Amino acid sequence: MDPAESTYGASVFASVLRVWNGNDPAAIRALLTDDYRGHMLHLADGERTALDYSAWIERFRRDHPGVQFEVVSQIVDGDRVWSRLLARRPDGAMANGMNESRMREGLLAEEWALWSGWQRP
């Protein structure tokens, strides 16, 4: 496998996090396949599509203003990216997340995520 092919997934994932950390939720659409599916395993209503992804970001940022996401560690293998994540709110609360992302043609096609609850330092 070409080294560029083995790292594009990490680049796409970094772009997704920049959208979550930024102010333009609609920008997520350019990073997703048309048939994107997200499986948020920690939520009862945790299925999302490409069409409703930006609304998820808007709702989350409204409920958690100022939150920032960062990658703690990451493994890339072919079209898969596994990331251990940390979310920090301005009040010091933190949540830990695990995400598996499947890429296709340079875009995010599917992901599975599981997050802890918010914890105070």
DSSP file with accessible surface (Angstrom, degrees, kcal/mol):
  #  RESIDUE AA STRUCTURE BP1 BP2  ACC     N-H-->O    O-->H-N    N-H-->O    O-->H-N    TCO  KAPPA ALPHA  PHI   PSI    X-CA   Y-CA   Z-CA
    1    1 A M              0   0  152      0, 0.0     5,-0.0     0, 0.0    77,-0.0   0.000 360.0 360.0 360.0 137.3    0.0    0.0    0.0
    2    2 A D    >>  -     0   0   86      1,-0.1     4,-1.7     2,-0.0     3,-0.6  -0.428 360.0-127.2 -63.5 133.6    1.2    3.5   -0.9
    3    3 A P  H 3> S+     0   0   96      0, 0.0     4,-0.8     0, 0.0    -1,-0.1   0.853 110.3  56.6 -55.0 -34.4    2.1    5.4    2.3
    4    4 A A  H >> S+     0   0   61      1,-0.2     4,-1.1     2,-0.2     3,-0.7   0.909 106.1  50.1 -64.4 -39.1   -0.2    8.3    1.2
    5    5 A E  H <4 S+     0   0  110     -3,-0.6     4,-0.5     1,-0.2     3,-0.2   0.858 107.5  54.2 -66.0 -34.5   -3.1    5.9    1.0
    6    6 A S  H 3< S+     0   0   38     -4,-1.7    -1,-0.2     1,-0.2    -2,-0.2   0.630 114.7  39.4 -77.1 -12.9   -2.4    4.6    4.5
    7    7 A T  H <X S+     0   0   83     -4,-0.8     4,-1.6    -3,-0.7     3,-0.4   0.525  87.5  88.2-112.6  -6.4   -2.5    8.0    6.1
    8    8 A Y  H  X S+     0   0   64     -4,-1.1     4,-2.6     1,-0.2     5,-0.2   0.876  84.7  60.3 -63.4 -31.9   -5.3    9.8    4.3
    9    9 A G  H  > S+     0   0    0     -4,-0.5     4,-2.7    69,-0.3    -1,-0.2   0.906 103.1  49.9 -61.8 -40.0   -7.8    8.4    6.8
   10   10 A A  H  > S+     0   0   23     -3,-0.4     4,-2.4     2,-0.2    -1,-0.2   0.895 110.8  50.7 -64.2 -37.6   -6.0   10.2    9.7
   11   11 A S  H  X S+     0   0   73     -4,-1.6     4,-2.0     2,-0.2    -2,-0.2   0.918 110.9  47.5 -66.2 -43.7   -6.1   13.4    7.6
   12   12 A V  H  X S+     0   0   14     -4,-2.6     4,-2.2     2,-0.2    -2,-0.2   0.936 112.0  50.5 -62.5 -44.9   -9.8   13.1    7.0
   13   13 A F  H  X S+     0   0    4     -4,-2.7     4,-2.4     1,-0.2    -2,-0.2   0.911 108.1  52.6 -61.6 -40.5  -10.5   12.3   10.7
   14   14 A A  H  X S+     0   0   36     -4,-2.4     4,-2.0     1,-0.2    -1,-0.2   0.900 108.5  51.3 -61.3 -38.2   -8.4   15.4   11.7
   15   15 A S  H  X S+     0   0   26     -4,-2.0     4,-1.7     2,-0.2    -1,-0.2   0.895 107.3  52.9 -65.8 -39.0  -10.6   17.5    9.3
   16   16 A V  H  X S+     0   0    3     -4,-2.2     4,-2.2     1,-0.2    -2,-0.2   0.942 109.2  49.1 -61.3 -45.3  -13.8   16.1   10.9
   17   17 A L  H  X S+     0   0   18     -4,-2.4     4,-2.4     1,-0.2    52,-0.2   0.874 105.5  57.6 -64.1 -34.9  -12.5   17.1   14.4
   18   18 A R  H  X S+     0   0  152     -4,-2.0     4,-0.8     2,-0.2    -1,-0.2   0.889 107.0  49.1 -61.8 -36.8  -11.7   20.6   13.1
   19   19 A V  H >< S+     0   0   15     -4,-1.7     3,-0.9    -3,-0.2     5,-0.3   0.945 110.8  48.9 -66.4 -46.8  -15.4   20.9   12.1
   20   20 A W  H 3< S+     0   0   24     -4,-2.2    -2,-0.2     1,-0.2    -1,-0.2   0.872 116.5  43.8 -58.9 -35.2  -16.5   19.7   15.6
   21   21 A N  H 3< S+     0   0   36     -4,-2.4    -1,-0.2    -5,-0.2    -2,-0.2   0.567 111.9  66.6 -85.8  -8.4  -14.1   22.2   17.2
   22   22 A G  S << S-     0   0   23     -3,-0.9    -3,-0.1    -4,-0.8    -4,-0.0  -0.035  87.8-105.0-102.5-158.7  -15.0   25.1   14.8
   23   23 A N  S    S+     0   0  158      1,-0.1    -4,-0.1    -2,-0.0    -3,-0.1   0.220  93.5  75.3-117.6  12.4  -18.0   27.3   14.0
   24   24 A D    >   +     0   0   95     -5,-0.3     3,-2.0     1,-0.1     4,-0.3  -0.662  44.8 171.3-128.8  76.6  -19.2   25.9   10.7
   25   25 A P  G >  S+     0   0   22      0, 0.0     3,-1.8     0, 0.0     4,-0.3   0.816  77.1  66.9 -56.1 -29.4  -21.1   22.6   11.2
   26   26 A A  G >  S+     0   0   59      1,-0.3     3,-1.3     2,-0.2     4,-0.3   0.761  83.7  75.0 -64.3 -20.7  -22.3   22.6    7.6
   27   27 A A  G X  S+     0   0   37     -3,-2.0     3,-0.9     1,-0.3     4,-0.3   0.715  78.0  76.0 -65.5 -16.5  -18.6   22.1    6.6
   28   28 A I  G X  S+     0   0    1     -3,-1.8     3,-2.2    -4,-0.3     4,-0.4   0.850  79.6  70.8 -62.8 -31.6  -19.0   18.4    7.7
   29   29 A R  G X  S+     0   0   85     -3,-1.3     3,-1.3    -4,-0.3    -1,-0.2   0.845  90.5  58.5 -58.1 -34.9  -20.9   17.5    4.6
   30   30 A A  G <  S+     0   0   83     -3,-0.9    -1,-0.3    -4,-0.3    -2,-0.2   0.634 104.9  52.5 -70.6 -11.1  -17.8   17.9    2.3
   31   31 A L  G <  S+     0   0   31     -3,-2.2    77,-3.0    -4,-0.3     2,-0.3   0.405  99.0  78.8-103.0  -0.5  -16.1   15.2    4.4
   32   32 A L  E <  S-a  108   0A   4     -3,-1.3    77,-0.2    -4,-0.4     2,-0.1  -0.846  75.6-121.2-114.8 146.6  -18.8   12.5    4.2
   33   33 A T  E >   -     0   0A   6     75,-2.2     3,-1.6    -2,-0.3    17,-0.1  -0.405  36.4-111.1 -70.9 159.1  -19.9   10.0    1.6
   34   34 A D  E 3  S+     0   0A 136      1,-0.3    16,-0.3    -2,-0.1    17,-0.2   0.833 119.9  45.5 -61.1 -32.0  -23.5   10.4    0.5
   35   35 A D  E 3  S+     0   0A  84     14,-0.1    -1,-0.3    15,-0.1    74,-0.1   0.123  83.4 153.6-100.6  22.8  -24.4    7.1    2.2
   36   36 A Y  E <   -     0   0A   0     -3,-1.6    14,-0.8    72,-0.1     2,-0.4  -0.146  23.0-167.5 -49.8 142.0  -22.5    7.9    5.4
   37   37 A R  E     -aB 110  49A 115     72,-1.5    74,-1.7    12,-0.2     2,-0.4  -0.999   5.1-164.3-135.5 132.1  -23.7    6.1    8.5
   38   38 A G  E     -aB 111  48A   0     10,-2.5    10,-2.1    -2,-0.4     2,-0.6  -0.961   3.1-162.6-117.2 134.4  -22.8    6.9   12.1
   39   39 A H  E     -aB 112  47A  28     72,-2.7    74,-2.4    -2,-0.4     2,-1.1  -0.919   1.2-169.1-118.9  99.5  -23.4    4.6   15.0
   40   40 A M  E >   -a  113   0A   8      6,-3.5     3,-1.8    -2,-0.6     6,-0.2  -0.771   5.7-170.2 -92.1  93.7  -23.2    6.4   18.3
   41   41 A L  T 3  S+     0   0  109     72,-2.3    73,-0.2    -2,-1.1    -1,-0.2   0.678  78.1  59.5 -65.8 -18.5  -23.2    3.3   20.6
   42   42 A H  T 3  S+     0   0   72     71,-0.6     2,-0.4     4,-0.1    -1,-0.3   0.473  97.4  72.0 -89.6  -0.8  -23.6    5.3   23.8
   43   43 A L  S X  S-     0   0   71     -3,-1.8     3,-1.4     1,-0.1    -3,-0.1  -0.938  71.0-142.6-121.3 138.2  -26.9    6.9   22.7
   44   44 A A  T 3  S+     0   0  119     -2,-0.4    -1,-0.1     1,-0.3     3,-0.1   0.885 110.5  36.1 -62.7 -38.3  -30.4    5.4   22.4
   45   45 A D  T 3  S+     0   0  120      1,-0.1    -1,-0.3    -3,-0.1    -4,-0.1  -0.217  84.4 137.8-104.6  43.9  -31.1    7.5   19.2
   46   46 A G    <   +     0   0    4     -3,-1.4    -6,-3.5    -6,-0.2     2,-0.5   0.142  27.9 106.4 -86.8  19.7  -27.5    7.2   18.1
   47   47 A E  E     +B   39   0A 114     -8,-0.2     2,-0.3    -3,-0.1    -8,-0.2  -0.851  43.8 175.3 -98.0 132.4  -27.8    6.6   14.4
   48   48 A R  E     -B   38   0A  12    -10,-2.1   -10,-2.5    -2,-0.5     2,-0.2  -0.958  14.9-154.8-135.0 157.9  -27.0    9.5   12.1
   49   49 A T  E  >  -B   37   0A  40     -2,-0.3     4,-1.0   -12,-0.2     3,-0.4  -0.681  39.0 -98.1-119.4 173.5  -26.7   10.1    8.3
   50   50 A A  T  4 S+     0   0    4    -14,-0.8     4,-0.5   -16,-0.3     3,-0.4   0.873 121.4  56.6 -59.9 -36.5  -24.8   12.5    6.1
   51   51 A L  T  4 S+     0   0  147      1,-0.2    -1,-0.2   -17,-0.2     4,-0.2   0.808 115.5  33.3 -69.8 -30.3  -28.0   14.7    5.9
   52   52 A D  T  > S+     0   0   59     -3,-0.4     4,-1.5     1,-0.1     3,-0.3   0.435  89.2  97.5-107.6   5.4  -28.4   15.2    9.6
   53   53 A Y  H  X S+     0   0    1     -4,-1.0     4,-1.9    -3,-0.4     3,-0.4   0.919  81.8  53.0 -61.1 -45.6  -24.8   15.2   10.8
   54   54 A S  H  > S+     0   0   33     -4,-0.5     4,-2.6     1,-0.2    -1,-0.2   0.884 105.6  55.3 -62.1 -32.7  -24.4   19.0   10.9
   55   55 A A  H  > S+     0   0   38     -3,-0.3     4,-2.6     1,-0.2    -1,-0.2   0.869 104.4  54.6 -65.6 -34.7  -27.6   19.2   13.2
   56   56 A W  H  X S+     0   0   28     -4,-1.5     4,-2.5    -3,-0.4    -1,-0.2   0.922 109.9  46.3 -61.6 -45.0  -25.8   16.7   15.6
   57   57 A I  H  X S+     0   0    0     -4,-1.9     4,-2.9     2,-0.2     5,-0.3   0.940 112.6  49.5 -63.9 -46.8  -22.8   19.1   15.8
   58   58 A E  H  X S+     0   0  104     -4,-2.6     4,-2.0     1,-0.2    -2,-0.2   0.928 113.1  46.7 -58.3 -45.9  -25.1   22.2   16.2
   59   59 A R  H  X S+     0   0   99     -4,-2.6     4,-2.2     2,-0.2    -1,-0.2   0.930 113.8  47.8 -64.0 -44.6  -27.1   20.5   19.0
   60   60 A F  H  X S+     0   0   52     -4,-2.5     4,-1.9     1,-0.2    -2,-0.2   0.934 112.7  47.7 -63.4 -44.9  -23.9   19.2   20.8
   61   61 A R  H  < S+     0   0   40     -4,-2.9    -1,-0.2     1,-0.2    -2,-0.2   0.847 110.8  52.3 -68.2 -31.5  -22.2   22.6   20.6
   62   62 A R  H  < S+     0   0  161     -4,-2.0    -1,-0.2    -5,-0.3    -2,-0.2   0.920 115.1  41.7 -66.9 -41.3  -25.3   24.3   21.9
   63   63 A D  H  < S+     0   0   98     -4,-2.2    -2,-0.2     1,-0.3    -1,-0.2   0.726 128.5  30.5 -77.3 -23.9  -25.5   21.9   24.9
   64   64 A H  S >< S-     0   0   34     -4,-1.9     3,-1.7    -5,-0.2    -1,-0.3  -0.551  82.6-165.6-135.1  67.8  -21.7   22.0   25.5
   65   65 A P  T 3  S+     0   0   93      0, 0.0    -3,-0.1     0, 0.0    -4,-0.1  -0.264  72.9  14.0 -60.3 138.7  -20.4   25.5   24.5
   66   66 A G  T 3  S+     0   0   39      1,-0.2    22,-0.1    23,-0.1    -5,-0.1   0.450  84.5 153.8  81.2   1.0  -16.7   25.8   24.1
   67   67 A V    <   -     0   0    0     -3,-1.7     2,-0.4    -6,-0.2    -1,-0.2  -0.323  25.5-160.8 -64.1 144.3  -16.0   22.0   24.1
   68   68 A Q  E     -C   88   0A  90     20,-2.1    20,-2.6     2,-0.0     2,-0.3  -0.997   3.5-150.4-129.3 137.9  -12.8   21.0   22.3
   69   69 A F  E     +C   87   0A  20     -2,-0.4     2,-0.3   -52,-0.2    18,-0.2  -0.825  15.8 178.7-105.8 145.6  -11.9   17.5   21.0
   70   70 A E  E     -C   86   0A  81     16,-2.2    16,-2.3    -2,-0.3     2,-0.5  -0.993  30.5-117.2-143.9 151.1   -8.4   16.1   20.6
   71   71 A V  E     -C   85   0A  55     -2,-0.3    14,-0.2    14,-0.2     3,-0.1  -0.762  23.3-177.7 -85.4 125.6   -6.9   12.8   19.5
   72   72 A V  E    S-     0   0A  58     12,-3.3     2,-0.3    -2,-0.5    13,-0.2   0.851  72.3 -11.4 -88.2 -44.8   -5.0   11.1   22.3
   73   73 A S  E     -C   84   0A  58     11,-1.3    11,-2.8     2,-0.0    -1,-0.4  -0.980  66.3-168.4-152.8 159.0   -3.9    8.1   20.2
   74   74 A Q  E     -C   83   0A  69     -2,-0.3     2,-0.4     9,-0.2     9,-0.2  -0.995  10.6-162.5-154.8 142.5   -4.7    6.8   16.8
   75   75 A I  E     -C   82   0A 114      7,-2.5     7,-2.9    -2,-0.3     2,-0.5  -0.995  10.3-163.8-126.5 131.9   -4.1    3.7   14.6
   76   76 A V  E     +C   81   0A  48     -2,-0.4     2,-0.3     5,-0.2     5,-0.2  -0.969  13.6 168.5-117.1 130.8   -4.5    3.7   10.9
   77   77 A D  E >   -C   80   0A 111      3,-2.6     3,-2.1    -2,-0.5     2,-0.2  -0.866  62.5 -59.2-143.0 104.0   -4.8    0.5    8.9
   78   78 A G  T 3  S-     0   0   15     -2,-0.3   -69,-0.3     1,-0.3    -1,-0.1  -0.386 122.4  -9.6  62.7-123.0   -5.9    0.7    5.3
   79   79 A D  T 3  S+     0   0   68     -2,-0.2    24,-3.2    -3,-0.1     2,-0.4   0.335 120.9  89.5 -90.7   8.6   -9.4    2.3    5.2
   80   80 A R  E <   -CD  77 102A  68     -3,-2.1    -3,-2.6    22,-0.2     2,-0.4  -0.863  50.9-172.3-111.8 142.4   -9.9    2.2    9.0
   81   81 A V  E     -CD  76 101A   0     20,-2.3    20,-3.0    -2,-0.4     2,-0.5  -0.995   4.6-165.5-131.8 122.6   -8.9    4.7   11.6
   82   82 A W  E     -CD  75 100A  90     -7,-2.9    -7,-2.5    -2,-0.4     2,-0.4  -0.951  15.2-176.2-107.4 127.2   -9.2    3.9   15.3
   83   83 A S  E     -CD  74  99A   1     16,-2.9    16,-2.3    -2,-0.5     2,-0.5  -0.980  24.5-152.7-130.6 134.8   -9.0    7.0   17.6
   84   84 A R  E     -CD  73  98A 109    -11,-2.8   -12,-3.3    -2,-0.4   -11,-1.3  -0.922  34.0-167.4 -98.6 127.2   -8.9    7.4   21.4
   85   85 A L  E     -CD  71  97A   5     12,-3.2    12,-2.3    -2,-0.5     2,-0.4  -0.800  22.0-156.3-121.9 157.8  -10.4   10.9   22.0
   86   86 A L  E     -CD  70  96A  16    -16,-2.3   -16,-2.2    -2,-0.3     2,-0.4  -0.999   6.9-162.4-131.9 131.7  -10.7   13.4   24.8
   87   87 A A  E     -CD  69  95A   1      8,-2.7     8,-2.0    -2,-0.4     2,-0.4  -0.968  10.0-167.8-112.1 132.3  -13.3   16.1   25.0
   88   88 A R  E     -CD  68  94A 111    -20,-2.6   -20,-2.1    -2,-0.4     6,-0.2  -0.982   6.4-156.5-123.9 130.9  -12.8   19.1   27.3
   89   89 A R    >   -     0   0   46      4,-2.7     3,-2.2    -2,-0.4   -23,-0.1  -0.667  33.1-111.4 -96.3 158.1  -15.3   21.7   28.4
   90   90 A P  T 3  S+     0   0  101      0, 0.0    -1,-0.1     0, 0.0   -24,-0.1   0.785 116.6  63.5 -59.7 -25.3  -14.2   25.2   29.6
   91   91 A D  T 3  S-     0   0   83      2,-0.1     3,-0.1     1,-0.1    -3,-0.0   0.434 122.1-105.0 -79.9   3.2  -15.5   24.2   33.1
   92   92 A G  S <  S+     0   0   27     -3,-2.2    -1,-0.1     1,-0.3    27,-0.1   0.292  74.9 139.2  95.0 -11.3  -12.8   21.5   33.2
   93   93 A A        -     0   0    0     27,-0.2    -4,-2.7    -5,-0.1     2,-0.3  -0.397  33.0-164.4 -67.0 146.5  -15.1   18.5   32.7
   94   94 A M  E     -DE  88 119A  55     25,-2.9    25,-2.9    -6,-0.2     2,-0.3  -0.958  13.4-165.8-133.3 152.0  -13.7   15.8   30.4
   95   95 A A  E     -D   87   0A   3     -8,-2.0    -8,-2.7    -2,-0.3     2,-0.4  -0.981  14.8-140.0-133.9 146.2  -15.1   12.9   28.5
   96   96 A N  E     -D   86   0A  63     -2,-0.3    20,-3.0    21,-0.3     2,-0.3  -0.876  22.1-173.8-107.1 140.9  -13.3   10.0   26.9
   97   97 A G  E     -DF  85 115A   2    -12,-2.3   -12,-3.2    -2,-0.4     2,-0.4  -0.943  19.2-155.8-135.6 153.8  -14.2    8.5   23.5
   98   98 A M  E     -DF  84 114A 102     16,-2.5    16,-2.2    -2,-0.3     2,-0.4  -0.992  19.6-177.0-123.8 136.4  -13.3    5.7   21.2
   99   99 A N  E     -DF  83 113A  11    -16,-2.3   -16,-2.9    -2,-0.4     2,-0.5  -0.998  16.9-166.2-138.8 132.1  -14.0    5.9   17.5
  100  100 A E  E     -DF  82 112A  53     12,-2.6    12,-2.4    -2,-0.4     2,-0.4  -0.986  18.5-169.7-112.6 125.8  -13.6    3.6   14.6
  101  101 A S  E     -DF  81 111A   0    -20,-3.0   -20,-2.3    -2,-0.5     2,-0.5  -0.942  12.6-155.7-118.3 138.6  -13.9    5.3   11.2
  102  102 A R  E     -DF  80 110A  49      8,-3.5     7,-2.9    -2,-0.4     8,-1.6  -0.961  16.2-158.5-112.2 125.7  -14.2    3.6    7.8
  103  103 A M  E     - F   0 108A   2    -24,-3.2     2,-0.3    -2,-0.5     5,-0.2  -0.705  10.7-175.1-101.7 154.1  -13.0    5.8    4.9
  104  104 A R  E >  S- F   0 107A  77      3,-2.7     3,-1.6    -2,-0.3    -2,-0.0  -0.934  70.3 -14.0-149.9 125.3  -13.9    5.4    1.2
  105  105 A E  T 3  S-     0   0  171     -2,-0.3     3,-0.1     1,-0.3    -1,-0.0   0.854 128.9 -50.4  53.5  41.0  -12.5    7.5   -1.6
  106  106 A G  T 3  S+     0   0   35      1,-0.2     2,-0.3  -101,-0.1    -1,-0.3   0.612 120.6  96.9  77.8  13.2  -11.0   10.1    0.7
  107  107 A L  E <  S- F   0 104A  51     -3,-1.6    -3,-2.7   -94,-0.0     2,-0.5  -0.901  82.8 -98.5-131.6 159.7  -14.3   10.6    2.7
  108  108 A L  E     +aF  32 103A   0    -77,-3.0   -75,-2.2    -2,-0.3    -5,-0.2  -0.676  41.3 170.3 -77.9 121.2  -15.7    9.3    5.9
  109  109 A A  E     -     0   0A   1     -7,-2.9   -72,-1.5    -2,-0.5     2,-0.3   0.759  61.0  -4.2-103.8 -33.0  -18.2    6.5    5.1
  110  110 A E  E     -aF  37 102A  40     -8,-1.6    -8,-3.5   -74,-0.2    -1,-0.4  -0.983  58.9-174.2-160.6 149.0  -19.1    5.0    8.4
  111  111 A E  E     -aF  38 101A   4    -74,-1.7   -72,-2.7    -2,-0.3     2,-0.4  -0.996  13.9-155.6-150.6 152.4  -18.1    5.4   12.1
  112  112 A W  E     -aF  39 100A  67    -12,-2.4   -12,-2.6    -2,-0.3     2,-0.4  -0.998  22.9-178.0-124.2 128.5  -18.8    3.7   15.4
  113  113 A A  E     -aF  40  99A   3    -74,-2.4   -72,-2.3    -2,-0.4   -71,-0.6  -0.970  15.2-175.9-133.9 147.4  -18.3    5.8   18.6
  114  114 A L  E     - F   0  98A  94    -16,-2.2   -16,-2.5    -2,-0.4     2,-0.4  -0.984  12.4-172.9-141.5 126.7  -18.6    5.2   22.3
  115  115 A W  E     - F   0  97A  53     -2,-0.4   -18,-0.2   -18,-0.2     2,-0.1  -0.941  18.2-132.0-124.5 147.2  -18.2    8.0   24.9
  116  116 A S        -     0   0   44    -20,-3.0     3,-0.1    -2,-0.4     2,-0.1  -0.317  39.5 -93.8 -77.8 172.0  -18.0    8.1   28.6
  117  117 A G        -     0   0   51      1,-0.1   -21,-0.3   -22,-0.1     2,-0.2  -0.305  55.5 -77.3 -76.9 171.0  -20.0   10.6   30.6
  118  118 A W        -     0   0   75    -23,-0.1     2,-0.4   -25,-0.1   -23,-0.2  -0.539  49.8-164.8 -73.0 136.6  -18.6   13.9   31.7
  119  119 A Q  B     -E   94   0A 107    -25,-2.9   -25,-2.9    -2,-0.2    -3,-0.0  -0.973  14.4-131.9-124.2 139.1  -16.2   13.8   34.6
  120  120 A R              0   0  159     -2,-0.4   -27,-0.2   -27,-0.2   -28,-0.1  -0.624 360.0 360.0 -85.4 146.3  -14.9   16.7   36.7
  121  121 A P              0   0  126      0, 0.0    -1,-0.1     0, 0.0   -28,-0.1  -0.196 360.0 360.0 -67.1 360.0  -11.2   16.9   37.4
